[in-house]
Amino acid sequence: MGIGVSVFLLAVGAILAFAVHTTVSGLDIAVIGYILMVCGLIGLGLAIYAMDRGRRGTVVRDETIIRDRGIPRDRDIY
């Protein structure tokens, strides 16, 4: 779950918890909104942790040094 999905869950959860005043038999809309907000917060935390963890990678350089020996030339013949 990425940051976008987490923010979407937070927004939908907040709308259901604070703005919707509809009653459904056997279902509390506000509780569903709170559950969605908690899921969004957990997902946001995990997404930020995963992004931060990826930046802490170790950099390994593989450098091969080749010394310049020059070009062997034939002797000049006069």
N, C-alpha and C positions, 0 to 999 in steps of 0.2 A: 504494500500500500504506500503510495507516494504522498508527497506533501499536498498535492492538489486534492486527492481523494480525502485526506484527513481534514482539510479545511472545509470541504464540501460536507462531510459528516458533521462537523462542528456547526456549520451554518444551518443545516436541516434540523439538527437536534435542538438548536436554540429556537428556531421557528416553532417547532412542535412543542417545546417546553414552555415558551413564554408568550407566543402569539396566537396559538390555536386554542379555541375554547369550545371545541366540538366534543360531544360525548358519544362514545361508541360502547355498546353493551359488552361488558367483560374485558374491556381494554382501556387502560389509562394512557392517553396520548402524551401527557406530561412525562410519565415515567419512561416511555419509549424515547422521548426527546433527550432526557438525561442520559439514558443508556447510549444513544448515538453520540452525544457529546463526550462521554467518557471514552468510547471507542475511538473517536477522532483525536482526542488528546493522546491516547496511548499510541496510535498510529503516527501522529506527528512527532512524538518523542522518539519512536523507533526510526523514523525516516531521517531525522536530524542526527541521531546516533550513527546510523549507517553511513551518512554522508561524511561525518567527521572522522569515522574510522577509516574510510577510504583515503583520506588525505594524509594519514599518518604512516603511509607505506615507507619502506626502506628503499633508498635509491642505491642501486648497485651499478657501478660503472665497469664495463669490460673494455679496458683500453689495451691495445697491443701497440707497443712502441717498436718501430722499425728504424734502425739507425741507417743513416745515409752513408753508404760505402763508396759512393761515387760510381761513375761508369768506367769500366776498364777499357782503355784505348790501346790500339796497336801503337808500336813505336814508330816515330817518324823516321823514315829512311831518306837520307839525302844522297 
